[in-house]
Amino acid sequence: MKSEKAEELRRTTCCVIGCGPAGAMLGLMLAREGVDVLVLEKHADFLRDFRGDTLHPSTMEIMDELGLAEGLLDLEHTKAPRIEARLPGGTVTVADLSRLKTRYPYITFMPQWDFLDYVMGEAKRYPDFRLEMNAEAKDLILEDGIVRGVRYETPDGTREARALLTVAADGRSSPFREQAGLKMVKTSPPIDVLWFRLSRRAGDPEDTFGYAGGGRFMVVINRGEYWQIAYVIRKGDYQKVRDNGLDEFRRSVGETIPDLADRTGELQDWDAVKLLSVQADRLRRWHRPGLLCIGDAAHAMSPVGGVGINLAIADAVAAANALARPLGEGRVSSRDLMAVQLRRELPTRAIQAFQSIAQRRVVSSALGPDGAPSIPAPARMLLRLRPVRDLPARIIAFGIWPEHVKRREPVARKESVE
Ligand SMILES: Cc1cc2nc3c(=O)[nH]c(=O)nc-3n(C[C@H](O)[C@H](O)[C@H](O)COP(=O)(O)OP(=O)(O)OC[C@H]3O[C@@H](n4cnc5c(N)ncnc54)[C@H](O)[C@@H]3O)c2cc1C
């Protein structure tokens, strides 16, 4: 008979807090390399609406390198080869991914929960992988300045996971950064985003569009049966939008996106409209002995370009590439952890800088009093040159420094998963 203590204590090599894109991919990749991993997820399932649902070519190439792209694309999804903006002066192609040299020249839209379910289904095939749902990490276990694991709550009571390395992949509000004394660099993005959906009907366009005009900017994403819409507002204006009333909100949507004006009545109340408070920050240092932060926990990204998931996954790949061997050998040094930050910090900061410029431009032109954004003549000339024209598509598709899976022989998988 097991002792009560043994029920409360988990020993593992790597304990990952949070099973979002970063934690799930890190768990899968470490288990694939034979590292004992325990992933803790506070929710009972992955069902979350209005999360990032985009997989860019860089992520699809990683899935391909893991032999998982085909299976993933068997799941229901839509593809956007182009991002276009409908401006008062006409339609402009912001990024044309279809011209890029990759097997996946498009953005794949797939509900995040389907992606995570799929990744977890694969991870569970490896003997060294464990996932605990309904397991909310609470406190780091610190001994002599070294993180030795984490205490977590489950419906059956408090447990401890003791690990050689703990990875905080628990998203933008991670409390473990403060517990570990890691300092943030915060920025103040000038925008917030309201998310809602409207039905898609026969004869609707296929593509994903940005619409600007009348002092408003909205992005309309084709999600198969419905349109997912991002309505960009100035930071702090949410209450003003609500005070103006739902009728005015519906009217403004219909005026900006005439194609959908006939169905704005589907927005019955404010519960249908979710506010995303846009946040952008990063840690100065992503690690301390025994602890590494990755994904949004290390750097919350603005939604501009929809790159948060891809950066989170790139962090996971970089971490697995750098740490699988030391973890397998039972020793992880500060140098190993620093190597992950060194690899991922520059691309993250560069993308945050691009996002900051794009946000300022949206606020000063699309959300400005004239609300008639246009592309300046010199920029239009430059955009005729192919390398310049392809640049936004390349950045959106691959980021600055795409990660690739290190080619090592994976451990044997179980044929079936219970
Ligand atoms: C409304 C919205 C729309 C977005 N749209 C896009 C988009 O279109 N494209 C894009 O690329 N990005 C988008 N993003 C950003 C994107 O979702 C994130 O950048 C990405 O999910 C980060 O992945 P992550 O794994 O680091 O963190 P998260 O996805 O936040 O995952 C963290 C996980 O940790 C779990 N967790 C949290 N605390 C604990 C705890 N104490 N114990 C155990 N588990 C815990 C959470 O339940 C969650 O499952 C959007 C974000 C939001 C909020």
The ligand as a MOL file (V3000), in Angstrom:
LIG
                    3D

  0  0  0     0  0            999 V3000
M  V30 BEGIN CTAB
M  V30 COUNTS 53 58 0 0 0
M  V30 BEGIN ATOM
M  V30 1 C -8.1020 37.1900 -26.7780 0
M  V30 2 C -6.7450 36.7560 -27.2620 0
M  V30 3 C -6.5210 36.5980 -28.6130 0
M  V30 4 C -5.2690 36.2150 -29.0750 0
M  V30 5 N -5.0630 36.0300 -30.4130 0
M  V30 6 C -3.8970 35.5230 -30.8580 0
M  V30 7 C -3.7280 35.1370 -32.2210 0
M  V30 8 O -4.6210 35.2680 -33.0550 0
M  V30 9 N -2.5500 34.5680 -32.5700 0
M  V30 10 C -1.5400 34.3740 -31.6790 0
M  V30 11 O -0.4840 33.8540 -32.0530 0
M  V30 12 N -1.6750 34.7440 -30.4000 0
M  V30 13 C -2.8250 35.2850 -29.9660 0
M  V30 14 N -2.9870 35.5810 -28.6460 0
M  V30 15 C -1.8640 35.3670 -27.7320 0
M  V30 16 C -1.6590 33.8930 -27.4910 0
M  V30 17 O -2.8720 33.2700 -27.0800 0
M  V30 18 C -0.5660 33.7120 -26.4690 0
M  V30 19 O 0.5740 34.4500 -26.8530 0
M  V30 20 C -0.1560 32.2530 -26.3550 0
M  V30 21 O -1.2790 31.4670 -26.0380 0
M  V30 22 C 0.9160 32.1140 -25.2870 0
M  V30 23 O 1.1120 30.7740 -25.0170 0
M  V30 24 P 1.6420 30.3140 -23.5990 0
M  V30 25 O 1.6530 28.8240 -23.6470 0
M  V30 26 O 2.8920 31.0170 -23.2650 0
M  V30 27 O 0.5780 30.8440 -22.5320 0
M  V30 28 P -0.9910 30.5790 -22.4260 0
M  V30 29 O -1.5750 30.2670 -23.7360 0
M  V30 30 O -1.5390 31.7050 -21.6510 0
M  V30 31 O -1.0880 29.2480 -21.5730 0
M  V30 32 C -0.8500 29.2240 -20.1930 0
M  V30 33 C -1.5040 27.9770 -19.6250 0
M  V30 34 O -1.1560 27.8750 -18.2560 0
M  V30 35 C -2.3120 27.5680 -17.4970 0
M  V30 36 N -2.0670 28.0800 -16.1390 0
M  V30 37 C -2.0720 29.3720 -15.7660 0
M  V30 38 N -1.7470 29.4640 -14.4570 0
M  V30 39 C -1.5390 28.1980 -14.0220 0
M  V30 40 C -1.1920 27.6380 -12.7620 0
M  V30 41 N -0.9710 28.4070 -11.6870 0
M  V30 42 N -1.0820 26.2880 -12.6660 0
M  V30 43 C -1.2960 25.4890 -13.7380 0
M  V30 44 N -1.6520 25.9640 -14.9520 0
M  V30 45 C -1.7590 27.3070 -15.0860 0
M  V30 46 C -3.4430 28.2550 -18.2380 0
M  V30 47 O -4.6850 27.6780 -17.9230 0
M  V30 48 C -3.0110 28.0130 -19.6920 0
M  V30 49 O -3.4850 26.7850 -20.1580 0
M  V30 50 C -4.2140 35.9950 -28.1540 0
M  V30 51 C -4.4400 36.1580 -26.7870 0
M  V30 52 C -5.6870 36.5230 -26.3370 0
M  V30 53 C -5.9110 36.6840 -24.8550 0
M  V30 END ATOM
M  V30 BEGIN BOND
M  V30 1 1 1 2
M  V30 2 1 2 3
M  V30 3 2 2 52
M  V30 4 2 3 4
M  V30 5 1 4 5
M  V30 6 1 4 50
M  V30 7 2 5 6
M  V30 8 1 6 7
M  V30 9 1 6 13
M  V30 10 2 7 8
M  V30 11 1 7 9
M  V30 12 1 9 10
M  V30 13 2 10 11
M  V30 14 1 10 12
M  V30 15 2 12 13
M  V30 16 1 13 14
M  V30 17 1 14 15
M  V30 18 1 14 50
M  V30 19 1 15 16
M  V30 20 1 16 17
M  V30 21 1 16 18
M  V30 22 1 18 19
M  V30 23 1 18 20
M  V30 24 1 20 21
M  V30 25 1 20 22
M  V30 26 1 22 23
M  V30 27 1 23 24
M  V30 28 2 24 25
M  V30 29 1 24 26
M  V30 30 1 24 27
M  V30 31 1 27 28
M  V30 32 2 28 29
M  V30 33 1 28 30
M  V30 34 1 28 31
M  V30 35 1 31 32
M  V30 36 1 32 33
M  V30 37 1 33 34
M  V30 38 1 33 48
M  V30 39 1 34 35
M  V30 40 1 35 36
M  V30 41 1 35 46
M  V30 42 1 36 37
M  V30 43 1 36 45
M  V30 44 2 37 38
M  V30 45 1 38 39
M  V30 46 1 39 40
M  V30 47 2 39 45
M  V30 48 1 40 41
M  V30 49 2 40 42
M  V30 50 1 42 43
M  V30 51 2 43 44
M  V30 52 1 44 45
M  V30 53 1 46 47
M  V30 54 1 46 48
M  V30 55 1 48 49
M  V30 56 2 50 51
M  V30 57 1 51 52
M  V30 58 1 52 53
M  V30 END BOND
M  V30 END CTAB
M  END
